Amino acid sequence: MIKRCIVSVFEFYRDGFKSMTWGRTLWIIILVKLFVMFVILRIFFFTPYLKGKSETEKQHYVGSELIERGIK
């Protein structure tokens, strides 16, 4: 039931974009936008501060950040 619903939604969008003259261009724009949002922004703006730290270090870092930001 759910699988058939998902397939029908996919087919609806696929057929809709196929019949459009700008369909392929729109899909390319959508994919480039998703790439920028999830890859480029992740690399430059969302650095993994907690990577490589132990559980205790993570807890201390998060606790100190919450306290420090709560005071401001």
C-alpha positions, 0 to 999 in steps of 0.5 A: 500500500505505502510502496504503491503510493510512493511509486505513484507519487514518483511517477506523477512527478516524473511524468510531469517533468518529462512533459515540461520543456524545462523539466531537465533544467529544473532537475539539474537546478534542484540537484545542484542546490541540494549538493550546495546545501548538504556538501558545500555548507557542511564543509565550510560552516558546520565543522565537527567540533566533537569528532575524536573526543571521548564521551566525557569530553563531549559532555563537558564541551556541550555543558560549557557551551550551554552555560556560556551561551545562556549567560549572554 
